Amino acid sequence: MLYLPMFFKVVKSKGFEYLKLVETYWQDGKAHQRVIANLGRLDVLRQSGQLQRLTQRLKRLSGDNSVNYKDLKELNRYCYGDIVYRRLWQQYRLDTILGSLVSGKRVQFDFIHTVYLLVIDRLLQPRSKLATWQSQGRYLCLQEVSLSHLYRSLDILAEGKQQLEGHLFSRYMNLFNHQVDVVFYDVSTYHFESVRGDELRRFGYSKAGKFNEVQVVMGLLLDMAGHPIGFDLFPGNTHDVQTFVQALQALEERFRIRRLIFVADQGLNSAANLYALQQAGYEYIVRARLKQLPSALQEQVLDTSGYVPVKGEGDEDVGFRYKRISGHRFVVKDSEGHRQEVEDSLIVYWSEKLAERDRQNRQRLVEKAQQLVHQRRQPGIGKGHQRYLALEGRQRVVGIDEARIAKDASWDGYLAVQSNVVGLDSLAIIDAYHQLWRIEEAFRLLKSTLRTRPIFHWTPRRILGHFVVCFIAFVLERALEIRLKRQGISASPEQIRRAINSLEISEVQLGEHVFYLKGKHEPLAGKIFKVLKLKHLKNVMDKKELPQALGV
């Protein structure tokens, strides 16, 4: 891509003339134009005197009244979007906690600034530490750091993980005036392109299907607002039941949470897990495995008597009903092999919307099964639609299993949760479970937007340090999302990243003089500035003005 000199351009739109700073560039053999800065309506600029001030400012910056402004030349273009996260960085007092991690240690580099670069790059342009080091010049007014210092910082972050988590949690409670009492917990796996293991990287059950590569297991804790509280890394062969009780105990001890209710999907619902939670003194809300319940209990679920309908405004039926089945019991063997009986409640509900979704999903599978029947093809292995095939023997397809379809249809719209929570009504328990999507969305954010993978580190300490960087970035990103939502602004993490990356400034040469022109940014970036009470940069600045304008 070849850039040509910039120039001023007057553009007519809706009866008005607008003054813009435009650049021409060649790409794929064609000339294109890009607006570098919108300077405003020409008549308004003239009436307000801004046009004259802009002209005088350019002359003053250049020191030459005879300079031809058509000779403007862009030397560099920088992103100043980190100004957004710097505000949150300051509000979370990260300089203070990071400074305490190296207090009294012989650290011969600027640890705080190095971690800042790692976190900002993870938020705005996630990539390897080598790529971060090579591209650090894209940010304005940040001092250069060495590659070895980036890696060394990971070691220090790994050592100070618990202190950092405690500090971030405390600041979150103060900043958002929030009390945490319901905690979501789940685990996910992160694999390496390697078969070489150690005490952390092990072969295990991979949620990403990467069974031939070593992995680590991450347990993540969130509150009901979706804000991260803490995380733990476990060896890749660690089973779920071995992770969550440890994590919850650590959470309660370190963060002194008033009341902790464990909320999870059916993947963590087993008799052993629930018994372990009760023995540890924790309350829980987990999705029940309806079709694995005893037949007598299934009959109670499908019995329409006893369900309480939920009414909307005007006493209208909203297509939702629920009932509580108390005294639900199950048996589990303890660590010594003794049988133990555990009791909790089953809260069952039926949703019209869920029933329609279940019906549509099943219909798609039935249609696939019908295609096999018509084509006289053999059923595939592990395919969901083959459950609706009537087979002769194990392979020969003879038709559609109508009895199976009818049986599955009887469960349309039903869902249940098991809970031992005291003091919450059934609807409050159901609502708490419905917030579980936040943990699933959090893992998607870590794996996609923040790109926790691939992991380019091979020692346990460096791996943990990498996850600490991702966790800090996650805290700041989620804090920004929550701030925006409180102001009625809904934006995805990708939209936020794109908006912040659109905050660009051009280093421009005019004759022998250099100054800076602010570029055009996305509307969402302006909303973010307003929510965080940030001042916009001037359209034209000299180098001396930049540090104060950027808050560095």
N, C-alpha and C positions, 0 to 999 in steps of 0.2 A: 504494500500500500504506500503510495507516494503522496505526501502532503504538499500543497502549494501555499503561497503567502495568503494571509487572511485579509479581508476587506470589509468596509462598512456597506450595508445594503439597506435601502428603504423598501419596505414591502407593504402593499395595500391589502387591507382586509376589513370587510364590513364597513366600508366608508372611512376608514382611518388609515394613516400611514404609521408604520412602526419601524424603528431603527434597530437593526440587528448587526452583530459582528459575525461574519460568515467565513468559512474556509472552503476551499475546493480541494478535492483529493481524487486521485486516480485509483480505481480498483477494478480488476478484471477487464482492463482496457477501456473503461468508461469513466467519464468525469461525473463526480457527485458533489453535492454541496451539503455542508453540515453547519447548523447554527451553533456558534460557540457561546454567544451571549445575547439575550434579549434585553436591549437597553430601554425599551418602553415606547409608548406612543409619542410620535414626533411633536405633535402640537402641545402635549402635556409637558414634554421635556423642555420645549421652548418657553412656554408660559411660566413654568416653575423655575426656570433658570438652570435646570440640571444639564441641558445640552451645552450651555456655555461653560458650566463648571467642569463638565467632562472634557470639553475641548481644552480648557485652561489647564486641567489636571494632566492631560496627556502632554501638553506643551511643557508644563512644569517638571513632569517626570523625565521628559527627554532633554529639557534644558535647551531646546532648539526650536524656535518658531518657524524655521524654514523646512522642517522635516515633512516629507510627504507621507501621510498616514497610510497610503496604499502600499508602503514598503514594510508594513508590519510582518514580522516573521515569528512563528511559534517555535520556541526552542525545546520546551518540554511540556508535558501535560501530567498533572498529579491528581490523585484522589485525596480529598480532604474529608471523606466520609467518616473517618475515625473520630471526628469531633463529636459525633452522636454518642458513640460508645464511651468516649472519654468522660462525658458528663455522667453516665451511669457508673463508670469506673471510679470516679471521684465520690459519687454518692455511696457506693459500697465500700469506700475507703480502702481500696485494694493496695494503694501505696503503703498504708500503715501495716497491714498484715504481711505483705511481701517483705517489707523492711525488717519486720520482726523475725522472719524466717532466716535471714542472713546476719542478724545482729550477733556480734561476737565471733563470726566466722571469717576466715581469710578468703573472701570472695573478691577477686581482682577485676571485676567488671560490673557494669551497671545492671544488676539483676532485675530490678523493677522495670526498666525500659525494655530489657530483652523479653521478659514475660509479656509485656504490653504488646510488643510486635507479634509474638506468637499468637496471642489471643485475637488481636485485631485481624490478622491474616486468616485465622480460622473462621472468623465471622464473615469476612468480606471476600476472601479468595482462598478457600481451603486447599492446601497442597502439602507436599513434603517439606520437611525442614530445609532441605537443600534448595528447593524452589523458593521458599520464603526468603532465605538469605540472598539468593540471586536477584529477587524482584523487590527487595525492600525499598528501593528508590521510588516506587510508585506512590508512597505516602509523603506528604509534605511536612517538612520541619521535624522529621524523626532522625535522630542520630544513627549512624551506621553501627551495626553490631557484627561480630564475627560468627562464623558457622560453629566453631567450637563452643562459644558461649551459649548458643541456642541449645545445643545438646547438654551442656553442663546444667543449664537451668532446669531441664527435665529431672535431673537427679535431685535437685533441691526441692522441687515441687512434690516429688514422690515422698520425700522425707516429711514434708510439712502438710500432707494431704488433710489430716484430721483437723489441724489448726485452721486451715483454709476453709474447710466445710463449716466448722463451728462459727467462724467469723462471718461468712456469707449468710448463713442461716440467721444469725443474730441481726445483721444489718437488714435482711429481708423483713424480719418481724417488725423492726422499727420503721422502715421506710413505708411499708404497706399497712401498718397497724393491724397485723394479721395474727390470728391464733390458730395453730395447727392442731387438729385433733383427729382428722381422718387422713390416713396415709395410703397411697397406692404403691404397690410393690410388684415388680415383675423382673424376670431375667431374660437376657438375650445373649447370643453367642457372637463372637467376633473371630473370624478365622484368619490365618496367615497363609501366604503362598509358600508353605514349607511343610515338611514332614519331620523336621528336627524339633524335638521337644525339650522341655526343662521343667523346673518345679511349678511354673505357671502355665506354659503352653503345653497342653495335653490333647490327646485324641478324646473325643466325647460325642454326645448327641448334639448334632449341629442343627439349629433352627433354620439355617440357610442351606441345608442339604450338602454341606462341604465335609463329608465324612472322611475323606482321604487327606485332610489337612489338619494340622494342630490348631487349637483355638484357646480362647479364654472366655470365661463366663462373667458377665457384668450384671449385677443386681442394682436396680435403680429405684429410688424412693422419691415420690412426688406428693405434693399436697393437692387439695381439691381444685385449686386455681391453676394447676399444671406447673407450678414452680418447683424446680428440683431442690431436694433437701440434701441428699447425699447419695453416694454410690459405693459399691465394693467390687473388687475384682477377685475372682476365684479361679482355681485351676480348671482347665477345659473339660476335665472329666467329673467335675463336681455335679452332684444331683441337686435338683431344686430344693428338696427338703433339708439339705445341709446348708443352704444359703440363707433362707429368709429369716429363720429364728435368730441366727447370728446377727444378721443385718438389723433386725428390729430391736434386739437387745442393745446393740451398739448405738442405734438411733436414739432410743429412750434415755440411755445413760449420757450420751454426749450432748443432746439437744434439750433434755429435760422437758419433754413433751407432756402436757397435762394428761391427755388421754389419747391412746393410739388404737385405731381400728384398722385392721388389716383388710384390704380389699383386693381381690384377685379374680381372674377368670378360672374356668373349670380346669385349665391345664395344671393348676396347683391344688386342685381339689382331690385329695385322697384321704382316706381314714387316718393314715399315719401323719400326714401334714396337719390336719385339723386337731388331732390328739396332741401333737407337739405344740401347737399354738395354745391350746387350752392349758396344757401343763406349764407353759411358760407364762401364763396369766394374761394372754392377749385376747381381745375380741376380734371377730372376723366377719366378713361378708364375702362369700365366694359363690360363684355360679354352681348350681347343682347339676349333676348328670341325670336328667329326668328319666331317660330311657333305661338307665341302669338301676333305678330304684326298685324295691320289691314290688311285686304285682299288686299287692293290697294297697300300697301307697300310690301306685300309678292310677288305680281306680279312684282314689280320693281326689287326685289332681284333676282327672277328667270329669268327675262328678260336678256338674254346674252349680249345685247347691252350695251355699255358704260364701259365694263370691260377692264382694262388695263393689258395686259399680262406681266409677269416678265420674263426677258431674262437672260440666264446664259452666261458663257464664249462661245465665238464664236457665239453669238446671237441665242443660242439654246433655245427652249421652255422648261421650267423647270416644267410645269404643275401647275402653280400658277397664278391666276389673281384676280384683286380687283377693286372695285369702291366705290366712296364716294357718299352717298345720303345726301345732306345738307338739312337743314330746317326740320329735324325730330322733331315733336312736340308731347307733351303729357300733360295731364291735371292732376293736383293733388290738393287736398284740404289742405290748410294750417292749423295751429293750431287753428285758429278761425273759421274754416269751410268754408272759402272762396275758390272758385275755382281759381287756378293759372295755367297759361300755361307756360310750360318750353320747351326750344328749345335746341337741340344739333345736332350732326351729326351721321350718321350711316355709318360705314366703313365695307363693306361686302367683303368677299373673298371666293374663291373656290380653293381647293387644290386637286390635283389628288390622292395624298397619303391618304388624309383624306376621299376622296370618296371611295377608295378601302376598307379602314378600316370600314367605315359605312356599305358598302355592305356586308362585311364578318360578321359583328356583326348581321345584320338583317337576313342573311342567317341562322345563328345558331338558331335564334329565330323561323324562319319559319320551320326549320327542327323539332324543338321540338313541334311546333303546328301540323305539319303533323303526328307526332307520336300519338298525342292525337286523331286525326281524325281516324287513322287506328285502334287504340286500343279502340275507342269509349268510351274514358274516359272523365270525367267531367273536365272542366278547373279549375285550382287552383286559389286561391285568391291572387291578387297582383303579378302574374307572368307576366314577360315582354312578353312572347310569346303568351299570350292569346289575345293580341290586333290583331293578325292575324287570329283569328278564326271567322268563320261565324256562328253566333248563331241563333237559333230559340227560341225566348223568351230570358230568361236570362241564361239558363243552357244547353240546348240541342245543342250539336255541330253538325253542318250539313256540314261543309267543311272549306275551306280556303278563307279568305277575300282577293281576288286578287286586288280589288280596293284600299284597305288600303296599300298593299305592293307597288303598283305602286305609290301611293301618297307619301309614305315615301321615295321611291327611288328617287323621283324628288328633294329631299333635300340633297342627298348624296354629301358630300364634301363642303357644305356651312357652313360658320360661320360668325358672325358679332359682332362688338363691338360698343358701344355707347360712344361718347366722346365729351367733350366741350373744349378740349385742343386747344390752339391757338399757331401757330408757329411751329407745327410738321406736317410733311407730313404723308400721309396715311400709308406708309410702316413703318415709325418710330413708329406710334401708334400701328400698328399690332405687331411689334417686341417687344414693351414694354409689350403688353398683353401676348405674348408668353413666357415671362420670369416669368409668374405667377406661374409656376411649382415650383419655389424656395420656395414659402411660404408653399405649400403643403408638399414639402420635409422637410422643417424646422419643421413642426409639427410632421412628422414621426420620425425625429431625436430626438425630445424632448420626444416623447412617447415610442420609442423603444430603441435606443442606449443610451440615457441619462436617460431613465426610470423615467420620472417625476412622473408617477404612478407606484405602489400605493402610496398614500400620507398618511403617518403615523402621521398626526398632526390634531388637532381638534379645535384650536383657530384661528381666522382670522389672527392674527399677525404671528403666527408660520407657517401657510399655506403660507402667503406672503413671509416670510423669506426663506422657502423651494424653492419657485419659483425663488427667487433672486439667490440662489445658483445654480440652474439649468441654469439660464440666464447667469451668469458669466462663467459657464462651456461651454455653447453654444458659447459664444463670443470667448473663447480661441480655441475651437475645430474648429470653422469656420475660424478663423484667420489662423490656421495651414493648413486647406484645401486650402485656397486662396494662401498661400505661395507656397504650393506644385504645384498647378495648374500653377502658374506663371513660374515655372521651368519645365513645361511639364510633371509633375507627377500626374497622375489621380489615386486617391485612395478613396474608400468609407470610411465613418466614422467607420464602423466595421473593415475594413482592417487596418485603422490607429490605432484603439484601440488594435487590436491583435498584431500589430508590436511593439507598445510601451510596451505592457505587456510582450513581449518576452525579454525585457531588464532585465536580471536577473543576480544576483551576489551571489556566494556561500561563506558562512563563513565556513572555513575549518580548522580543527585541525590537526596538524602534530606534533606528540609527545606531548609536553606541550605547544606548540606555536600555535597561531591562526592567520590566514591571510585570504585574500579574493581573489577568482578567478572569473574573468568575464566569464559569460556563452555565449553560441552561441545565436545570435539574428537573426530575420528575415531580409532579404535584404532591405525591405522597411524602417526598423528602421535606417539602415545605410544611406539611402537617406535623411531621415528626419534630421539626424545629420548634413549632408552636407549642406542642405538648411538653417538650423538655425545656421550654423557655430559653432557647438558644438564639443568639443574634446572628442574622445573616451577614455574610461577608460583603464588603463593598464591591461594587462592580469592577473598580480599578484600584489597585494597591501597589505600593512599593515594598521592597523586601523587608524594610524596617517595621512595617505595620503588621506583617504576617504573624509573628509569634503571639502578640496580644490578641489579634483577631481569632486565632486558633486555640487560644487558651493554653499555650505551652510555654 
